[in-house]
Amino acid sequence: MKILRQSLASVLTLLLAFPTWGATDNVVGVAVQSQSATVRQTALAAGSTVYSGDAISAAANGRTQIALPGGGRVDVLSNSTVRVTRDPQGVQLALDRGSASFLSRPESPVAALLTDATVRAAKGTSAFGIVTLESPESVLVVASKGALEVTTEHDSNTVLVAEGSAARITLLPDQPEQAQSGTQPAGRNNRRIAMVLLLAGGGITAGAIIAATGGSSPAPVSPSVP
């Protein structure tokens, strides 16, 4: 009986310390590391729960790591703002500024949403990727471990970024469709489409990683990835 009580106490402690993933679809994960980071206009402390729709900001000397159920994770790097959401397909990150890295696993999928493009691990694999917003029109993608797929929404085209390679996603104004009267349809004038260019050379990839991480090494990745 004493052993049973001790076991129940241990289970209750774990339930209080970590969210029950199946209990709510609104939970993205838990901040396991955090330095000079904020969420909802308050300091983001290690152990805090991160919810779908949260925008997380890290100062110039800060960063935070969010552990996801199933073994995935999202890292908000220095001088960056990332919005995270969760749906039945997994966790998505939208980069407002700066850089972020993510570890995606088959049982814990993560994707980066970049207007007209989506960056995710190659189907059925694990991958560790880095995305950096170079300008409002340009995003740099690095496949640090495993391969990444970049799919453009406007034409459903997919480009494979191999491990150790990088790609630049350029956002261009879409050509508006012309109505029969010659006028531009409403709601199309601000749409931008993504063009993906693979970058060759180890120096480019190394430079992209250094730029994204502020000169420090990326967070360690398990040898099992991919």
WOPEKA-V395968 format. One record per pair of residues at least 12 apart in sequence whose C-alpha atoms are under 7 Angstrom apart, sorted by the first residue. I is the first residue (numbers start at 1). J is the second residue. D is the distance in whole Angstrom. If there is no record, write none. Layout:
{{I,J,D} {I,J,D}}
This chain:
{{21,69,7} {26,51,6} {26,52,5} {26,86,7} {27,50,6} {27,51,4} {27,52,6} {28,50,6} {28,51,5} {28,52,6} {28,68,6} {28,85,7} {28,86,6} {28,91,7} {29,49,6} {29,50,5} {29,66,6} {29,67,5} {29,68,5} {29,69,7} {30,47,6} {30,48,6} {30,49,5} {30,50,6} {30,66,5} {30,67,5} {30,68,7} {31,46,5} {31,47,5} {31,48,5} {31,49,6} {31,50,7} {31,64,7} {31,65,6} {31,66,4} {31,67,6} {32,46,5} {32,47,6} {32,65,6} {32,66,6} {32,67,6} {33,46,5} {33,64,5} {33,65,5} {34,46,5} {34,63,6} {34,64,4} {34,65,6} {35,62,5} {35,63,5} {35,64,6} {36,58,6} {36,59,6} {36,61,7} {36,62,5} {36,63,7} {37,56,7} {37,57,5} {37,58,4} {37,59,6} {37,62,6} {37,63,6} {37,64,7} {38,56,6} {38,57,5} {38,58,7} {39,54,7} {39,55,6} {39,56,5} {39,57,7} {52,84,6} {52,85,4} {52,86,5} {53,83,6} {53,84,6} {53,85,5} {54,83,6} {54,84,6} {55,81,7} {55,82,6} {55,83,4} {55,84,7} {56,81,6} {56,82,5} {56,83,6} {57,80,6} {57,81,4} {57,82,7} {58,76,7} {58,77,7} {58,78,5} {58,79,5} {58,80,5} {58,81,6} {59,78,6} {59,79,5} {60,78,5} {60,79,4} {61,78,6} {62,78,5} {63,76,5} {63,77,5} {63,78,5} {64,76,5} {64,77,7} {69,108,7} {70,107,6} {70,108,5} {71,105,7} {71,108,6} {72,103,5} {72,104,5} {72,105,6} {72,108,5} {72,109,7} {73,102,6} {73,103,5} {74,101,6} {74,102,4} {74,103,7} {75,100,6} {75,101,5} {75,102,6} {76,99,7} {76,100,5} {76,101,7} {77,99,6} {77,100,5} {77,213,6} {79,98,6} {80,97,5} {80,98,4} {80,99,6} {81,95,6} {81,96,5} {81,97,5} {81,98,7} {82,94,6} {82,95,5} {82,96,6} {83,95,7} {90,108,7} {90,109,5} {90,110,6} {91,109,6} {91,110,5} {91,111,6} {92,110,6} {92,111,5} {92,112,6} {92,113,7} {93,111,6} {93,112,5} {93,113,6} {94,112,6} {94,113,5} {94,114,7} {97,133,6} {98,132,6} {98,133,5} {99,131,6} {99,132,4} {99,133,6} {99,212,6} {100,130,6} {100,131,6} {100,132,7} {101,129,6} {101,130,4} {101,131,6} {102,128,6} {102,129,6} {102,130,7} {103,127,6} {103,128,4} {103,129,7} {104,121,6} {104,126,5} {104,127,5} {104,128,6} {105,125,6} {105,126,4} {105,127,7} {106,124,6} {106,125,6} {106,126,6} {116,152,6} {116,153,5} {116,154,7} {116,192,7} {116,193,5} {116,194,5} {117,150,6} {117,151,5} {117,152,4} {117,153,6} {117,194,6} {118,150,6} {118,151,5} {118,152,7} {119,148,7} {119,149,6} {119,150,5} {119,151,7} {120,148,6} {120,149,5} {120,150,7} {121,147,6} {121,148,5} {121,149,6} {122,147,6} {122,148,5} {122,149,5} {125,226,6} {126,146,6} {126,225,6} {126,226,5} {127,145,5} {127,146,4} {127,147,6} {127,148,7} {127,225,6} {127,226,5} {128,143,6} {128,144,6} {128,145,5} {128,146,6} {129,142,6} {129,143,5} {129,144,5} {129,145,7} {130,142,5} {130,143,7} {132,212,6} {137,170,6} {137,171,5} {138,168,7} {138,169,6} {138,170,5} {138,171,6} {139,168,6} {139,169,5} {139,170,7} {140,167,6} {140,168,5} {140,169,6} {141,166,5} {141,167,5} {141,168,6} {142,165,6} {142,166,4} {142,167,7} {142,205,7} {143,161,6} {143,162,6} {143,163,5} {143,164,6} {143,165,6} {143,166,6} {144,163,6} {144,164,5} {145,163,5} {145,164,7} {145,225,7} {145,226,6} {146,162,7} {146,163,5} {146,225,7} {146,226,5} {147,160,7} {147,161,6} {147,162,5} {147,163,5} {148,160,6} {148,161,5} {148,162,7} {149,161,6} {152,194,6} {154,193,7} {164,205,7} {165,199,7} {165,200,7} {165,205,6} {166,198,6} {166,199,5} {166,205,6} {167,196,7} {167,197,5} {167,198,4} {167,199,5} {168,196,6} {168,197,5} {168,198,6} {169,194,6} {169,195,6} {169,196,5} {169,197,6} {170,194,6} {170,195,5} {170,196,6} {171,192,6} {171,193,5} {171,194,5} {171,195,6} {172,192,5} {172,193,5} {172,194,6} {173,191,6} {173,192,4} {173,193,6} {174,191,6} {174,192,5} {174,193,6} {176,188,6} {176,189,6}}
